[in-house]
Amino acid sequence: MSDPSQVRADMKVRTDTIEEAYEFFLAYASQGLPTDANTSHPIREHLRRFDQALTGIGEFFLDCAQQLGASDVAPYKRFIEVIERDARDAQAAIQLVLAQPAIGSQTIDNLNASIHVRALLTDLFLIDEILTSLTR
Protein backbone atom coordinates (compact mmCIF):
# COMPACT_ATOMS: atom_id res chain seq x y z
CA MET A 1 0.00 0.00 0.00
CA SER A 2 1.25 3.49 -0.87
CA ASP A 3 1.48 6.41 1.48
CA PRO A 4 -2.21 7.22 2.15
CA SER A 5 -1.51 10.89 2.73
CA GLN A 6 0.13 11.20 -0.70
CA VAL A 7 -2.74 9.36 -2.40
CA ARG A 8 -5.25 11.65 -0.69
CA ALA A 9 -3.17 14.68 -1.72
CA ASP A 10 -3.17 13.51 -5.34
CA MET A 11 -6.94 13.01 -5.18
CA LYS A 12 -7.37 16.48 -3.71
CA VAL A 13 -5.40 18.10 -6.53
CA ARG A 14 -7.52 16.42 -9.20
CA THR A 15 -10.89 17.01 -7.56
CA ASP A 16 -10.01 20.57 -6.50
CA THR A 17 -9.13 21.42 -10.10
CA ILE A 18 -12.58 20.28 -11.21
CA GLU A 19 -14.46 21.90 -8.35
CA GLU A 20 -12.58 25.19 -8.67
CA ALA A 21 -13.32 25.32 -12.40
CA TYR A 22 -17.01 24.67 -11.75
CA GLU A 23 -17.12 27.43 -9.13
CA PHE A 24 -15.34 29.77 -11.54
CA PHE A 25 -17.93 28.89 -14.18
CA LEU A 26 -20.71 29.87 -11.78
CA ALA A 27 -19.13 33.27 -11.27
CA TYR A 28 -18.53 33.74 -14.99
CA ALA A 29 -22.11 32.79 -15.81
CA SER A 30 -23.43 35.41 -13.38
CA GLN A 31 -21.46 38.21 -15.07
CA GLY A 32 -23.68 38.31 -18.15
CA LEU A 33 -20.74 38.64 -20.52
CA PRO A 34 -21.65 38.25 -24.20
CA THR A 35 -18.21 36.90 -25.13
CA ASP A 36 -14.67 36.25 -23.97
CA ALA A 37 -13.30 37.32 -27.35
CA ASN A 38 -10.74 40.12 -27.27
CA THR A 39 -10.37 39.85 -23.49
CA SER A 40 -7.83 38.32 -21.18
CA HIS A 41 -10.57 36.55 -19.24
CA PRO A 42 -9.28 33.17 -17.96
CA ILE A 43 -12.44 31.19 -18.80
CA ARG A 44 -10.66 29.10 -21.45
CA GLU A 45 -7.82 28.23 -19.07
CA HIS A 46 -10.33 26.93 -16.51
CA LEU A 47 -12.08 24.92 -19.22
CA ARG A 48 -8.75 23.43 -20.34
CA ARG A 49 -7.76 22.51 -16.78
CA PHE A 50 -11.16 20.89 -16.21
CA ASP A 51 -10.76 18.96 -19.46
CA GLN A 52 -7.26 17.80 -18.51
CA ALA A 53 -8.38 16.74 -15.03
CA LEU A 54 -10.99 14.46 -16.60
CA THR A 55 -8.52 12.66 -18.84
CA GLY A 56 -7.78 9.23 -17.38
CA ILE A 57 -9.91 9.87 -14.31
CA GLY A 58 -11.27 6.33 -14.10
CA GLU A 59 -7.87 4.70 -14.08
CA PHE A 60 -6.71 7.33 -11.59
CA PHE A 61 -9.47 6.54 -9.06
CA LEU A 62 -9.10 2.78 -9.48
CA ASP A 63 -5.39 3.16 -8.77
CA CYS A 64 -6.24 5.28 -5.70
CA ALA A 65 -8.63 2.60 -4.41
CA GLN A 66 -5.96 -0.06 -4.79
CA GLN A 67 -3.26 2.09 -3.20
CA LEU A 68 -5.53 2.89 -0.26
CA GLY A 69 -6.07 -0.80 0.38
CA ALA A 70 -9.56 -1.56 -0.96
CA SER A 71 -9.90 -5.27 -0.26
CA ASP A 72 -12.39 -5.95 -3.06
CA VAL A 73 -12.03 -3.59 -6.00
CA ALA A 74 -15.01 -5.00 -7.94
CA PRO A 75 -17.55 -2.51 -6.50
CA TYR A 76 -15.07 0.30 -7.11
CA LYS A 77 -14.58 -0.78 -10.71
CA ARG A 78 -18.31 -0.73 -11.36
CA PHE A 79 -18.73 2.75 -9.93
CA ILE A 80 -15.59 4.00 -11.63
CA GLU A 81 -17.15 2.90 -14.92
CA VAL A 82 -19.99 5.32 -14.08
CA ILE A 83 -17.45 8.06 -13.35
CA GLU A 84 -15.71 7.37 -16.66
CA ARG A 85 -18.99 7.57 -18.57
CA ASP A 86 -20.02 10.80 -16.85
CA ALA A 87 -16.53 12.25 -17.31
CA ARG A 88 -16.55 11.36 -21.00
CA ASP A 89 -19.94 13.04 -21.45
CA ALA A 90 -18.92 16.14 -19.48
CA GLN A 91 -15.63 16.28 -21.35
CA ALA A 92 -17.47 16.24 -24.68
CA ALA A 93 -19.50 19.26 -23.56
CA ILE A 94 -16.39 21.07 -22.31
CA GLN A 95 -14.54 20.42 -25.55
CA LEU A 96 -17.53 21.66 -27.55
CA VAL A 97 -17.52 24.91 -25.56
CA LEU A 98 -13.74 25.27 -25.98
CA ALA A 99 -14.12 24.91 -29.75
CA GLN A 100 -16.29 28.02 -29.94
CA PRO A 101 -14.68 31.26 -31.13
CA ALA A 102 -16.51 33.18 -28.39
CA ILE A 103 -17.68 31.95 -25.01
CA GLY A 104 -20.34 34.03 -23.33
CA SER A 105 -21.81 33.75 -19.87
CA GLN A 106 -24.96 32.07 -21.19
CA THR A 107 -22.92 29.28 -22.78
CA ILE A 108 -21.13 28.65 -19.47
CA ASP A 109 -24.44 28.81 -17.60
CA ASN A 110 -25.77 26.10 -19.91
CA LEU A 111 -22.63 24.03 -19.39
CA ASN A 112 -23.05 24.34 -15.61
CA ALA A 113 -26.65 23.17 -15.93
CA SER A 114 -25.66 20.16 -18.00
CA ILE A 115 -26.75 16.94 -16.34
CA HIS A 116 -23.41 15.45 -17.38
CA VAL A 117 -21.38 18.00 -15.45
CA ARG A 118 -23.66 17.77 -12.43
CA ALA A 119 -23.60 13.96 -12.44
CA LEU A 120 -19.82 14.03 -12.63
CA LEU A 121 -19.54 16.40 -9.66
CA THR A 122 -21.83 14.19 -7.60
CA ASP A 123 -19.80 11.12 -8.60
CA LEU A 124 -16.62 12.86 -7.49
CA PHE A 125 -18.07 13.84 -4.12
CA LEU A 126 -19.09 10.22 -3.51
CA ILE A 127 -15.85 8.54 -4.61
CA ASP A 128 -13.78 11.09 -2.70
CA GLU A 129 -15.71 10.38 0.50
CA ILE A 130 -15.53 6.61 0.00
CA LEU A 131 -11.82 6.56 -0.76
CA THR A 132 -10.99 8.96 2.06
CA SER A 133 -12.88 6.69 4.47
CA LEU A 134 -10.58 3.78 3.58
CA THR A 135 -7.82 5.39 5.61
CA ARG A 136 -9.80 6.58 8.61
C-alpha atoms as a printed R data frame, in Angstrom:
    type eleno elety resid chain resno       x      y       z
1   ATOM     1    CA   MET     A     1   0.000  0.000   0.000
2   ATOM     2    CA   SER     A     2   1.250  3.490  -0.872
3   ATOM     3    CA   ASP     A     3   1.478  6.413   1.485
4   ATOM     4    CA   PRO     A     4  -2.209  7.216   2.148
5   ATOM     5    CA   SER     A     5  -1.510 10.894   2.732
6   ATOM     6    CA   GLN     A     6   0.135 11.202  -0.700
7   ATOM     7    CA   VAL     A     7  -2.740  9.358  -2.401
8   ATOM     8    CA   ARG     A     8  -5.249 11.649  -0.694
9   ATOM     9    CA   ALA     A     9  -3.170 14.685  -1.716
10  ATOM    10    CA   ASP     A    10  -3.173 13.509  -5.339
11  ATOM    11    CA   MET     A    11  -6.943 13.005  -5.182
12  ATOM    12    CA   LYS     A    12  -7.371 16.480  -3.715
13  ATOM    13    CA   VAL     A    13  -5.395 18.097  -6.528
14  ATOM    14    CA   ARG     A    14  -7.519 16.424  -9.198
15  ATOM    15    CA   THR     A    15 -10.891 17.010  -7.556
16  ATOM    16    CA   ASP     A    16 -10.008 20.570  -6.496
17  ATOM    17    CA   THR     A    17  -9.132 21.423 -10.096
18  ATOM    18    CA   ILE     A    18 -12.576 20.282 -11.214
19  ATOM    19    CA   GLU     A    19 -14.460 21.901  -8.345
20  ATOM    20    CA   GLU     A    20 -12.583 25.193  -8.671
21  ATOM    21    CA   ALA     A    21 -13.320 25.321 -12.396
22  ATOM    22    CA   TYR     A    22 -17.009 24.671 -11.754
23  ATOM    23    CA   GLU     A    23 -17.116 27.432  -9.125
24  ATOM    24    CA   PHE     A    24 -15.336 29.766 -11.536
25  ATOM    25    CA   PHE     A    25 -17.929 28.893 -14.181
26  ATOM    26    CA   LEU     A    26 -20.713 29.867 -11.776
27  ATOM    27    CA   ALA     A    27 -19.127 33.272 -11.266
28  ATOM    28    CA   TYR     A    28 -18.531 33.738 -14.995
29  ATOM    29    CA   ALA     A    29 -22.112 32.794 -15.809
30  ATOM    30    CA   SER     A    30 -23.427 35.409 -13.383
31  ATOM    31    CA   GLN     A    31 -21.462 38.208 -15.074
32  ATOM    32    CA   GLY     A    32 -23.678 38.308 -18.151
33  ATOM    33    CA   LEU     A    33 -20.741 38.644 -20.524
34  ATOM    34    CA   PRO     A    34 -21.654 38.254 -24.199
35  ATOM    35    CA   THR     A    35 -18.208 36.905 -25.134
36  ATOM    36    CA   ASP     A    36 -14.675 36.248 -23.968
37  ATOM    37    CA   ALA     A    37 -13.298 37.324 -27.351
38  ATOM    38    CA   ASN     A    38 -10.744 40.125 -27.270
39  ATOM    39    CA   THR     A    39 -10.375 39.853 -23.493
40  ATOM    40    CA   SER     A    40  -7.830 38.325 -21.183
41  ATOM    41    CA   HIS     A    41 -10.565 36.548 -19.243
42  ATOM    42    CA   PRO     A    42  -9.276 33.175 -17.959
43  ATOM    43    CA   ILE     A    43 -12.438 31.186 -18.796
44  ATOM    44    CA   ARG     A    44 -10.661 29.104 -21.446
45  ATOM    45    CA   GLU     A    45  -7.825 28.226 -19.075
46  ATOM    46    CA   HIS     A    46 -10.330 26.929 -16.514
47  ATOM    47    CA   LEU     A    47 -12.078 24.916 -19.218
48  ATOM    48    CA   ARG     A    48  -8.750 23.428 -20.341
49  ATOM    49    CA   ARG     A    49  -7.763 22.512 -16.780
50  ATOM    50    CA   PHE     A    50 -11.165 20.895 -16.207
51  ATOM    51    CA   ASP     A    51 -10.761 18.959 -19.461
52  ATOM    52    CA   GLN     A    52  -7.256 17.800 -18.510
53  ATOM    53    CA   ALA     A    53  -8.376 16.735 -15.031
54  ATOM    54    CA   LEU     A    54 -10.994 14.462 -16.601
55  ATOM    55    CA   THR     A    55  -8.520 12.663 -18.844
56  ATOM    56    CA   GLY     A    56  -7.779  9.234 -17.383
57  ATOM    57    CA   ILE     A    57  -9.909  9.872 -14.311
58  ATOM    58    CA   GLY     A    58 -11.267  6.327 -14.099
59  ATOM    59    CA   GLU     A    59  -7.869  4.697 -14.075
60  ATOM    60    CA   PHE     A    60  -6.711  7.333 -11.588
61  ATOM    61    CA   PHE     A    61  -9.472  6.540  -9.064
62  ATOM    62    CA   LEU     A    62  -9.097  2.782  -9.480
63  ATOM    63    CA   ASP     A    63  -5.394  3.164  -8.768
64  ATOM    64    CA   CYS     A    64  -6.238  5.281  -5.700
65  ATOM    65    CA   ALA     A    65  -8.627  2.599  -4.407
66  ATOM    66    CA   GLN     A    66  -5.964 -0.063  -4.795
67  ATOM    67    CA   GLN     A    67  -3.263  2.086  -3.195
68  ATOM    68    CA   LEU     A    68  -5.530  2.894  -0.261
69  ATOM    69    CA   GLY     A    69  -6.073 -0.802   0.378
70  ATOM    70    CA   ALA     A    70  -9.557 -1.556  -0.961
71  ATOM    71    CA   SER     A    71  -9.902 -5.266  -0.264
72  ATOM    72    CA   ASP     A    72 -12.389 -5.951  -3.064
73  ATOM    73    CA   VAL     A    73 -12.027 -3.595  -6.002
74  ATOM    74    CA   ALA     A    74 -15.012 -4.998  -7.942
75  ATOM    75    CA   PRO     A    75 -17.548 -2.511  -6.499
76  ATOM    76    CA   TYR     A    76 -15.066  0.297  -7.108
77  ATOM    77    CA   LYS     A    77 -14.576 -0.783 -10.711
78  ATOM    78    CA   ARG     A    78 -18.314 -0.728 -11.362
79  ATOM    79    CA   PHE     A    79 -18.734  2.746  -9.932
80  ATOM    80    CA   ILE     A    80 -15.594  4.003 -11.627
81  ATOM    81    CA   GLU     A    81 -17.153  2.904 -14.919
82  ATOM    82    CA   VAL     A    82 -19.987  5.318 -14.078
83  ATOM    83    CA   ILE     A    83 -17.449  8.065 -13.355
84  ATOM    84    CA   GLU     A    84 -15.706  7.374 -16.661
85  ATOM    85    CA   ARG     A    85 -18.989  7.565 -18.569
86  ATOM    86    CA   ASP     A    86 -20.025 10.801 -16.853
87  ATOM    87    CA   ALA     A    87 -16.532 12.251 -17.309
88  ATOM    88    CA   ARG     A    88 -16.546 11.357 -21.000
89  ATOM    89    CA   ASP     A    89 -19.943 13.042 -21.454
90  ATOM    90    CA   ALA     A    90 -18.918 16.140 -19.479
91  ATOM    91    CA   GLN     A    91 -15.626 16.281 -21.347
92  ATOM    92    CA   ALA     A    92 -17.470 16.236 -24.681
93  ATOM    93    CA   ALA     A    93 -19.498 19.256 -23.561
94  ATOM    94    CA   ILE     A    94 -16.391 21.071 -22.310
95  ATOM    95    CA   GLN     A    95 -14.540 20.421 -25.550
96  ATOM    96    CA   LEU     A    96 -17.526 21.661 -27.550
97  ATOM    97    CA   VAL     A    97 -17.520 24.909 -25.564
98  ATOM    98    CA   LEU     A    98 -13.744 25.273 -25.979
99  ATOM    99    CA   ALA     A    99 -14.124 24.906 -29.753
100 ATOM   100    CA   GLN     A   100 -16.286 28.025 -29.940
101 ATOM   101    CA   PRO     A   101 -14.676 31.259 -31.126
102 ATOM   102    CA   ALA     A   102 -16.507 33.184 -28.391
103 ATOM   103    CA   ILE     A   103 -17.677 31.951 -25.008
104 ATOM   104    CA   GLY     A   104 -20.338 34.032 -23.332
105 ATOM   105    CA   SER     A   105 -21.807 33.748 -19.874
106 ATOM   106    CA   GLN     A   106 -24.957 32.073 -21.193
107 ATOM   107    CA   THR     A   107 -22.920 29.280 -22.775
108 ATOM   108    CA   ILE     A   108 -21.134 28.651 -19.471
109 ATOM   109    CA   ASP     A   109 -24.440 28.815 -17.601
110 ATOM   110    CA   ASN     A   110 -25.775 26.099 -19.909
111 ATOM   111    CA   LEU     A   111 -22.627 24.032 -19.388
112 ATOM   112    CA   ASN     A   112 -23.054 24.345 -15.612
113 ATOM   113    CA   ALA     A   113 -26.650 23.171 -15.925
114 ATOM   114    CA   SER     A   114 -25.664 20.163 -18.000
115 ATOM   115    CA   ILE     A   115 -26.746 16.942 -16.341
116 ATOM   116    CA   HIS     A   116 -23.409 15.447 -17.382
117 ATOM   117    CA   VAL     A   117 -21.382 18.004 -15.445
118 ATOM   118    CA   ARG     A   118 -23.660 17.773 -12.428
119 ATOM   119    CA   ALA     A   119 -23.601 13.964 -12.442
120 ATOM   120    CA   LEU     A   120 -19.818 14.032 -12.628
121 ATOM   121    CA   LEU     A   121 -19.544 16.399  -9.662
122 ATOM   122    CA   THR     A   122 -21.833 14.193  -7.598
123 ATOM   123    CA   ASP     A   123 -19.797 11.118  -8.601
124 ATOM   124    CA   LEU     A   124 -16.624 12.858  -7.485
125 ATOM   125    CA   PHE     A   125 -18.067 13.838  -4.118
126 ATOM   126    CA   LEU     A   126 -19.086 10.217  -3.508
127 ATOM   127    CA   ILE     A   127 -15.850  8.540  -4.609
128 ATOM   128    CA   ASP     A   128 -13.779 11.090  -2.698
129 ATOM   129    CA   GLU     A   129 -15.711 10.382   0.499
130 ATOM   130    CA   ILE     A   130 -15.529  6.610   0.002
131 ATOM   131    CA   LEU     A   131 -11.821  6.562  -0.765
132 ATOM   132    CA   THR     A   132 -10.992  8.955   2.063
133 ATOM   133    CA   SER     A   133 -12.879  6.694   4.473
134 ATOM   134    CA   LEU     A   134 -10.581  3.782   3.584
135 ATOM   135    CA   THR     A   135  -7.820  5.388   5.614
136 ATOM   136    CA   ARG     A   136  -9.795  6.576   8.614
